[in-house]
Amino acid sequence: MSEVYTPSITVLDSPADVEASVADLLIDQISQKPNSVLTLPTGGTPIGIYGLLVAAYQARRVDFSRITTINLDEYWPIKNNHPASYAYYMNDHFFNHVNVPLENQNIPNGEAHDVDREAKRYEQVIKQHAIDLGLITLGPGETCHIGFNERGSAEDSRVRYVPLDEQTKQANLRFFNNSEDMPEGAITQGVADILQAKRILFMATGEHKAWGVRRSLMGDISSDAPASFLRHHPNVTVIIDQAAASLLN
Ligand code: GLP
């Protein structure tokens, strides 16, 4: 049995407060270690954070020229230039506006023909880096997914293809203009890859995340709620808004 840790939990008033706080922590991390290696998420929750990081870059408060980014996941199969792909998302919200060197940007390739081979390649990318900080968000509904580690994902899982949970498909459909474009699965970092980061920032906002926050932070640590495995990591900071915290205690 792995040791169980109690993460520090900060509850802030609003999503905007959570975004500002997380953006500041990321900027601090990069100021202290300009060549930081960061795990990055996509989805709705972190959009505001990327906006704040772009603004900080434009105001010369932060320099991304030495960081390395390793994204959590990507749909598969999907064209990199599809507007709902995470490659497109990262360019649109972040990379096109800042100075992260292209060769330091890592995302699983949704266009790969052989998904298992692509998963192995991405695992090697992760193994070649010591990840300083992982920014992790919580999946929708009862999924409690991290990355695309859906329910049933093992704590020792590594990069692989995962079929999407029905609740994930429902929640993420909003990013696809044409529902038929939505892939059935994704390539994701495994739970073990995520836990390899020296420090993890776990964030969630909104009442619709309250059940998952409670399940992940207070329920059994098990594959039924992959985010619960974060409690096996000694250095997790949870930053949530009041709405997401409303079922704690
Ligand atoms: C996608 C990502 C997950 C993330 C989730 C959160 O499913 N693959 O890593 O946890 O989005 O979604 P949102 O922030 O849109 O609620």
Residues whose N, C-alpha, C, O or C-beta is under 5 A from the ligand:
A	BS01	GLP	P41 T42 G43 G44 T45 D73 T137 L138 G139 H145 I146 G147 F148
